[in-house]
């Protein structure tokens, strides 16, 4: 009930912000009314919960997480929805209502605004309410700083250069120009590392940053949801890899992997990855960071879930999936013998449009024609992905033996033979990219991987010149351009 109350407050905060006109492109109204706010422990908990809730609202809006990370990469085929087909064909300026939502970054900046406000005001609360200790405040502050850092990391992958706003609004609209994405990522990396000092490895009561039962619940309740030191190092590693600083990325990857006794993170079997109460049910220690959609806490949704587009009868009352992976694509992706993943990730293979069956949480409400409420978690970082990032960093740094060892460790867990020990250079990176494609399909990575590895022209109709002109990123919405005259559209989308 504590979580449900916090979530309810968070959703109220979300509604308040999203009902505003525009900030940045959204009005400079504060995310939380301050007249009676920031006075006591409950205010602080509500503000922190609001940051989590608004991050989730931004990622779930119109299935945004999967639209940005999957649909442009070509692995999924669209059946009949023209707006989804336009995404796959890179027609991102079309006029469909959902397309307008995907071009619009307002929900992300609303979440950032809530984080900025909480970061500025949380330190005031301990002196007003003795029940909210300085230790508790510092822990909440570290979580909020992580959320803000993650949001900036994420939106630079979607839009490239973005405005960097780090202070709460003063009540007036202040136009902001786009900052170079590297500057934004540098800020996010510093934030991730700074907040790590205030975070525990686990919420099991044994670490000084979070003594006792955190918010009245045990460690299994918080696993992969509330921000930890391991999440902060994982985020920092990904940011440094995005910036091409692979030595720094590897440093923080090793911080996570070498502290496995503290994190509890580990590999998951293919069957557990795809089974009904497995990885995408969430709260397991193979997941490093997830956005939870817990059925037990009324965090279910009728939209925003990949499975609403991929499943069909007999699992949900729908005769046709919106998207599927064709047989030809499945054979191209899983083109080596003995790979056990296709049999777990796909079903109805006898049809012309097999069902993507990796991400699913099926229950009575999902199957109910009038409800169709989903509860699969958005798994953002998991241990296998971090391990493959480690292989990439080794390869980029010329440590080929270590890269091959990490890659083969991952392949062996999926029943594949070891790769040739003489692989190096582009051939080794291609092998790592292919393994990421197999392992992470449907998890929101593929398009970002193609951009990062420089492979967009090989898997889309875009040329290298298009990519250099900004085609790998999404266009800025016209609403944002109209509201904020300092914004400049990417060359490709002008």
C-alpha positions in Angstrom: 0.0 0.0 0.0 2.9 2.3 0.7 4.1 1.8 -2.9 0.6 2.2 -4.3 0.2 5.5 -2.4 3.5 6.7 -3.7 2.6 5.7 -7.2 -0.8 7.4 -7.0 0.9 10.6 -5.9 3.4 10.2 -8.7 0.7 9.7 -11.3 -1.0 12.8 -10.0 2.2 14.7 -10.4 2.5 13.3 -13.9 -1.0 14.4 -14.8 -0.3 17.9 -13.4 2.8 18.3 -15.6 1.4 16.8 -18.7 -1.7 19.0 -18.5 0.5 22.1 -18.6 1.0 23.8 -21.9 4.7 23.4 -22.8 8.0 23.5 -21.0 11.1 24.5 -22.9 8.8 23.9 -25.5 6.8 23.3 -22.2 5.6 26.1 -20.0 7.7 27.2 -17.1 5.1 26.0 -14.6 6.6 23.9 -11.8 5.9 20.2 -11.8 4.7 20.4 -8.2 2.7 23.1 -6.5 5.1 24.6 -3.8 2.7 26.4 -1.6 2.3 23.5 0.8 5.1 21.3 -0.6 8.6 20.4 0.8 7.5 20.5 4.4 7.7 16.9 5.5 8.8 13.4 4.8 5.7 12.5 2.8 6.3 15.5 0.5 9.8 14.3 -0.1 8.7 10.7 -0.8 6.0 12.0 -3.2 8.5 14.1 -5.1 10.9 11.2 -5.5 8.1 8.9 -6.6 7.0 11.6 -9.1 10.4 11.4 -10.8 10.1 7.6 -11.2 6.5 7.9 -12.4 7.2 10.6 -15.0 10.2 8.8 -16.4 8.0 5.8 -16.9 5.3 7.9 -18.5 7.8 9.3 -21.0 9.1 5.8 -21.9 5.7 4.2 -22.2 3.9 6.9 -24.2 2.6 5.3 -27.4 5.2 2.5 -26.9 7.9 5.1 -27.3 10.7 2.9 -25.8 10.3 0.3 -28.6 9.5 2.7 -31.4 12.8 4.6 -30.8 14.9 1.5 -30.1 13.5 -1.2 -32.5 11.2 -0.2 -35.3 13.7 1.6 -37.6 16.2 -1.2 -37.5 14.3 -3.6 -39.9 14.0 -6.7 -37.8 10.2 -6.2 -37.3 7.7 -6.1 -40.1 4.5 -4.1 -39.8 1.2 -5.7 -40.8 -1.3 -2.9 -41.4 -0.6 0.2 -39.3 0.6 3.0 -41.5 2.2 5.1 -38.8 4.3 2.1 -37.7 5.2 1.5 -41.4 6.3 5.1 -41.7 8.7 4.6 -38.8 10.2 1.5 -40.4 10.6 3.5 -43.6 12.1 6.5 -41.8 9.2 8.8 -42.8 9.3 10.5 -39.5 7.7 13.8 -40.5 4.3 12.2 -41.4 1.2 13.6 -39.8 -0.2 10.6 -37.9 -1.1 11.5 -34.3 1.2 8.9 -32.8 4.1 10.2 -34.9 3.5 13.6 -33.4 3.8 12.1 -30.0 7.1 10.3 -30.9 8.7 13.5 -32.3 7.8 15.4 -29.1 10.2 15.4 -26.2 7.9 17.2 -23.8 7.3 14.2 -21.5 11.0 13.7 -21.1 11.6 17.3 -20.3 8.7 17.3 -17.9 10.4 14.4 -16.0 13.7 16.3 -16.1 11.9 19.4 -14.7 10.5 17.3 -11.8 14.0 16.0 -11.1 15.5 19.5 -11.2 12.9 20.7 -8.7 13.4 17.8 -6.4 17.2 18.2 -6.5 16.9 21.8 -5.5 14.3 21.4 -2.8 14.8 18.0 -1.1 17.7 19.3 1.0 15.3 21.7 2.7 13.1 19.0 4.2 15.2 17.4 7.0 15.3 20.6 9.0 11.5 20.8 8.7 10.7 17.2 9.6 12.9 15.2 11.9 11.4 12.0 10.6 13.2 12.6 7.2 16.8 12.2 8.1 19.7 13.7 6.2 20.7 10.1 5.3 17.3 9.5 3.8 17.4 12.8 1.9 20.8 12.0 0.4 19.6 8.6 -0.7 16.5 10.1 -2.4 18.7 12.9 -3.9 21.1 10.3 -5.4 18.2 8.4 -7.0 16.7 11.5 -8.5 20.1 12.6 -9.9 20.4 9.1 -11.5 17.0 9.4 -13.1 17.9 12.8 -14.6 21.2 11.5 -15.9 19.5 8.5 -17.4 16.9 10.7 -19.1 19.6 12.9 -20.7 21.5 9.8 -21.8 18.3 8.4 -23.4 17.2 11.6 -25.2 20.6 12.2 -26.7 20.3 8.8 -28.3 16.9 9.7 -29.7 17.4 13.4 -30.8 21.2 13.9 -30.7 21.9 17.5 -29.6 19.4 18.5 -27.0 18.9 21.5 -24.6 20.7 20.9 -21.2 18.5 22.2 -18.3 19.8 21.6 -14.8 18.0 24.2 -12.7 14.3 24.4 -11.7 12.2 27.0 -13.5 11.9 30.5 -12.0 8.4 30.8 -13.3 9.2 32.3 -16.7 9.9 30.7 -20.0 13.6 30.7 -20.9 14.4 29.5 -24.5 17.3 27.2 -24.6 19.4 26.2 -27.6 20.5 22.6 -28.3 23.8 21.6 -26.7 26.3 19.3 -28.3 25.4 15.8 -27.4 28.9 15.1 -26.0 28.5 18.0 -23.6 25.2 16.6 -22.4 26.6 13.1 -22.1 29.6 14.4 -20.2 27.2 16.0 -17.7 25.2 12.8 -17.4 28.3 10.7 -16.8 29.5 13.0 -14.0 26.0 12.9 -12.4 25.9 9.1 -12.6 29.3 8.8 -10.9 28.6 11.5 -8.3 25.3 9.9 -7.3 26.9 6.4 -7.0 28.5 7.6 -3.7 25.1 8.0 -2.1 23.6 4.7 -3.3 23.8 1.2 -1.8 24.7 -1.9 -3.7 21.5 -3.5 -2.5 18.5 -2.5 -0.4 19.0 -5.3 2.0 19.7 -3.2 5.0 23.4 -3.9 5.2 24.7 -0.8 3.5 25.0 2.5 5.3 23.4 4.4 2.5 20.1 2.5 3.1 20.0 0.9 6.5 17.1 -1.3 7.6 14.1 -2.2 5.5 13.9 0.5 2.8 10.4 2.0 2.8 9.2 -1.0 4.9 10.1 -3.6 2.3 12.7 -6.3 1.9 15.5 -6.6 -0.8 13.5 -8.7 -3.3 10.9 -6.0 -3.5 13.4 -3.4 -4.7 15.6 -5.5 -6.9 16.3 -3.7 -10.3 13.8 -0.9 -9.6 15.2 1.5 -7.0 18.5 2.9 -8.0 21.7 1.3 -6.8 25.4 1.8 -7.0 25.5 -1.0 -9.7 22.9 0.9 -11.8 24.9 4.1 -11.5 28.2 2.4 -12.7 26.3 0.7 -15.5 24.8 3.9 -16.7 28.2 5.6 -16.6 29.7 2.8 -18.6 27.1 3.1 -21.3 27.5 6.9 -21.5 31.3 6.6 -21.8 30.8 4.0 -24.6 28.5 6.3 -26.4 31.2 9.0 -26.2 33.8 6.5 -27.5 35.7 6.6 -24.2 36.0 2.8 -24.0 38.7 2.7 -21.4 36.5 4.6 -19.0 33.5 2.5 -20.0 35.5 -0.7 -19.2 36.5 0.6 -15.8 33.0 0.9 -14.7 31.8 -2.3 -16.3 34.4 -4.1 -14.3 33.3 -2.3 -11.2 29.9 -4.0 -11.7 31.1 -7.4 -12.8 33.9 -7.7 -10.3 31.5 -6.8 -7.4 29.0 -9.6 -8.2 29.0 -10.7 -4.6 27.6 -7.2 -3.7 25.3 -6.7 -6.7 23.8 -10.2 -7.0 23.7 -9.7 -10.8 24.1 -12.8 -13.0 23.3 -14.5 -16.2 19.9 -16.0 -16.9 19.0 -19.1 -18.8 17.2 -18.7 -22.2 14.1 -20.4 -20.7 14.1 -18.0 -17.7 14.7 -15.1 -20.0 11.5 -15.7 -22.0 9.2 -17.6 -19.5 6.1 -16.2 -18.1 7.4 -15.1 -14.7 11.0 -14.7 -15.8 13.1 -11.7 -16.8 10.2 -9.5 -18.1 8.2 -10.1 -15.0 11.1 -8.2 -13.4 12.6 -7.8 -10.0 15.3 -10.4 -10.6 19.0 -9.9 -10.2 19.7 -10.6 -13.9 18.0 -7.3 -14.5 20.2 -4.3 -13.5 17.7 -1.6 -14.2 14.1 -1.9 -15.2 11.0 0.3 -15.2 8.4 -1.8 -13.4 4.9 -2.5 -14.4 3.8 -4.6 -11.4 0.4 -6.2 -11.6 0.2 -6.7 -7.8 0.6 -2.9 -7.3 -1.8 -1.7 -9.9 1.0 -0.5 -12.1 -0.5 -2.2 -15.1 -1.1 -0.4 -18.4 -3.4 -0.7 -21.4 -0.8 0.9 -23.6 3.0 1.3 -23.8 3.8 -2.4 -23.8 5.5 -4.2 -26.7 3.3 -7.3 -26.3 0.2 -5.3 -27.2 1.8 -5.1 -30.7 3.4 -8.5 -30.9 0.9 -10.9 -29.4 -2.4 -12.3 -30.9 -4.8 -15.1 -30.4 -4.8 -17.4 -28.5 -2.9 -15.3 -26.0 -4.8 -12.0 -26.4 -8.1 -11.3 -28.2 -6.6 -10.0 -31.4 -6.5 -11.8 -34.8 -3.4 -10.1 -36.1 -0.3 -8.7 -34.5 0.7 -5.2 -35.4 4.4 -6.2 -35.9 6.2 -9.5 -36.3 9.6 -10.9 -37.2 9.4 -12.7 -40.5 10.8 -16.2 -41.0 13.4 -14.9 -43.4 14.6 -12.4 -40.7 14.6 -15.1 -38.0 16.8 -17.3 -40.2 19.1 -14.4 -41.0 19.5 -13.4 -37.3 19.8 -16.9 -35.9 22.0 -18.3 -38.7 24.1 -20.7 -36.7 23.2 -24.3 -35.6 22.3 -25.1 -32.0 21.2 -21.6 -31.1 18.4 -22.3 -28.6 16.9 -18.8 -28.6 14.6 -19.0 -31.7 12.5 -21.8 -30.1 12.0 -19.7 -27.0 11.6 -16.2 -28.6 9.1 -17.1 -31.3 5.9 -19.2 -31.7 3.4 -20.0 -34.4 6.4 -20.6 -36.7 4.1 -22.5 -39.1 2.4 -19.2 -40.1 3.5 -16.5 -42.4 3.8 -14.0 -39.5 5.4 -15.8 -36.5 4.6 -14.4 -33.0 7.4 -12.7 -31.1 7.1 -14.5 -27.8 10.1 -13.3 -25.9 8.3 -10.5 -24.0 5.1 -11.5 -22.4 3.3 -11.5 -19.1 0.0 -13.2 -19.6 -2.8 -13.1 -17.1 -6.6 -12.9 -17.0 -6.6 -9.2 -17.5 -4.4 -9.4 -20.5 -6.7 -12.0 -22.1 -9.9 -10.1 -21.2 -11.2 -8.3 -24.4 -12.4 -5.3 -22.5 -9.3 -4.8 -20.3 -6.1 -6.0 -22.1 -3.9 -4.7 -19.3 -0.2 -5.5 -19.5 2.5 -5.8 -16.8 5.8 -6.6 -18.5 8.7 -4.5 -17.2 10.8 -2.4 -19.5 14.2 -4.0 -18.9 16.7 -1.3 -19.7 20.0 -2.8 -18.5 20.5 -6.5 -17.8 23.6 -8.5 -17.1 24.0 -10.2 -20.5 23.8 -6.8 -22.3 26.5 -5.4 -20.0 28.7 -8.4 -20.7 28.4 -7.8 -24.4 29.2 -4.2 -23.9 32.3 -5.4 -22.1 33.3 -7.5 -25.1 32.9 -4.5 -27.4 35.1 -2.3 -25.1 37.8 -4.9 -25.1 37.6 -5.1 -28.9 37.7 -1.3 -29.4 40.8 -1.1 -27.2 42.6 -3.9 -29.2 42.3 -6.4 -26.4 41.1 -9.1 -28.8 41.7 -12.1 -26.5 39.6 -10.6 -23.7 36.9 -9.6 -26.2 36.7 -13.1 -27.7 36.6 -14.6 -24.2 33.7 -12.4 -23.2 31.8 -13.0 -26.4 32.3 -16.8 -26.2 31.2 -16.8 -22.6 27.9 -15.3 -23.8 27.6 -17.5 -26.8 28.2 -20.7 -24.8 25.3 -19.8 -22.6 23.0 -19.9 -25.6 24.5 -23.2 -26.9 26.6 -21.7 -29.7 30.1 -22.8 -30.6 33.0 -20.5 -29.8 34.1 -18.0 -32.4 37.5 -18.2 -34.1 40.2 -17.0 -31.7 41.9 -15.1 -34.5 39.1 -12.6 -35.0 40.1 -9.0 -34.8 39.1 -5.5 -36.0 35.9 -5.0 -37.9 35.2 -8.8 -38.1 35.3 -9.1 -34.3 33.1 -6.0 -33.8 30.6 -7.5 -36.4 30.5 -10.7 -34.4 29.7 -8.8 -31.2 27.0 -6.7 -32.9 25.4 -9.8 -34.3 25.4 -11.4 -30.9 23.7 -8.3 -29.5 21.1 -8.6 -32.2 20.3 -12.2 -31.3 20.3 -11.7 -27.5 18.6 -8.3 -27.2 16.0 -8.5 -30.0 12.8 -6.7 -28.9 14.5 -5.0 -25.9 14.9 -1.5 -27.4 18.6 -1.7 -28.4 18.9 -2.5 -32.1 18.5 0.9 -33.7 20.8 2.5 -31.2 23.3 -0.3 -31.8 23.3 0.3 -35.6 23.9 4.1 -35.0 26.7 3.4 -32.5 28.4 0.7 -34.7 28.0 2.8 -37.8 25.9 0.2 -39.6 22.7 2.2 -40.4 23.3 2.3 -44.2 23.7 -1.5 -44.2 20.3 -2.1 -42.6 18.1 0.7 -43.9 17.5 2.9 -46.9 19.5 5.7 -45.3 23.0 6.6 -46.7 26.1 7.5 -44.8 25.5 11.1 -45.9 22.0 11.0 -44.5 23.4 9.7 -41.2 26.0 12.5 -41.1 23.2 15.0 -41.7 21.3 13.7 -38.7 19.0 11.1 -40.1 19.9 8.6 -37.4 18.1 10.8 -34.9 14.4 11.8 -34.7 13.3 15.3 -35.9 12.3 17.9 -33.3 8.6 18.5 -33.2 7.2 21.5 -34.9 5.6 22.6 -31.6 9.0 22.7 -29.9 10.5 24.7 -32.8 7.6 27.2 -32.7 7.7 27.6 -29.0 11.5 27.9 -28.7 13.1 30.0 -31.4 16.6 29.0 -30.3 16.1 25.5 -31.5 17.4 24.5 -34.9 16.1 21.4 -36.7 18.7 18.7 -37.8 19.8 19.3 -41.3 18.3 16.0 -42.7 14.9 16.9 -41.3 14.7 20.6 -42.4 
